Amino acid sequence: MSVPARYDRVSRVLQWLSAPLVLVLLVIGWLMVDMPLGIMRFDTVNLHKSLGVLLLLFTLMRLLHRWLSRGLCLLLAGHISAV
């Protein structure tokens, strides 16, 4: 029986940074809906947008890392030829 493959450290760190950020964004979005118009709501919307952009960057980094590491694994395994 083979040992199941584990994700590498970069993938796990990006996952554990993204997961709580999604929860924080959900809570902020949920609380933001009931806020009256004013400076506090404006600041909360800006925080929500900034954290959303951060989550987008984490997601893009995860995709890029997965694409690069998978390509490297296939190259090392001999499934694709080096250019």
KAQUI-V860958 format. One record per residue. N is the residue number from 1. OMEGA is omega in degrees with one decimal (* if undefined). Layout:
# KAQUI-V860958
N/OMEGA
N/OMEGA
This chain:
# KAQUI-V860958
1/-178.0
2/178.4
3/-179.2
4/179.7
5/177.7
6/173.8
7/-179.7
8/-173.6
9/-178.7
10/179.6
11/-179.7
12/179.4
13/179.0
14/177.4
15/-177.1
16/170.3
17/-177.3
18/-174.2
19/178.9
20/178.7
21/176.0
22/179.8
23/178.3
24/178.7
25/177.7
26/-179.3
27/179.2
28/178.7
29/179.7
30/-179.7
31/-175.4
32/-175.6
33/-175.8
34/-179.4
35/174.7
36/178.0
37/-179.6
38/-175.3
39/-179.6
40/177.7
41/177.6
42/178.7
43/179.9
44/177.2
45/178.5
46/176.2
47/179.9
48/179.1
49/-179.9
50/178.3
51/176.3
52/176.8
53/177.0
54/176.8
55/176.5
56/178.3
57/177.0
58/-179.6
59/177.6
60/176.7
61/177.8
62/179.6
63/179.2
64/179.1
65/179.6
66/179.7
67/-178.7
68/-178.1
69/177.6
70/177.1
71/178.5
72/178.8
73/179.1
74/178.6
75/179.8
76/179.4
77/177.3
78/-179.5
79/176.0
80/-178.4
81/178.2
82/-179.2
83/*
